[in-house]
Amino acid sequence: MVFENKKAHIWHLVFDDVNNQINISKKQQFLEPVLTVGTIKKLNEYFRESLVIELSWEDSIKFNLDEDNFKTPVKISYLKLLKKYFSKKIRLFIK
């Protein structure tokens, strides 16, 4: 989401607490980045838990590299998102 880091962060990490391992896949860019580093820092206090994985380990970390997930995503257009947003606002206003 941060346009200064578009090429810097290339992996998507999810912690699987059932198998106690990290699942790693290639990052998929569904939206073109729109936020600056300064903006994301301000949002950090509200969304840190969903933006950052913090782990503690002693000897090693189990991980799974998901190579099947290396496909090009279909990007979501901003126009479509704006249309959905205003459509919802209009429907709520009419109610």
Secondary structure as GFF3:
##gff-version 3
##sequence-region A 1 95
A	DSSP	three_ten_helix	3	5	.	.	.	ID=ss1
A	DSSP	beta_strand	11	16	.	.	.	ID=ss2
A	DSSP	beta_strand	21	26	.	.	.	ID=ss3
A	DSSP	alpha_helix	37	51	.	.	.	ID=ss4
A	DSSP	beta_strand	63	65	.	.	.	ID=ss5
A	DSSP	three_ten_helix	67	69	.	.	.	ID=ss6
A	DSSP	alpha_helix	78	94	.	.	.	ID=ss7
###
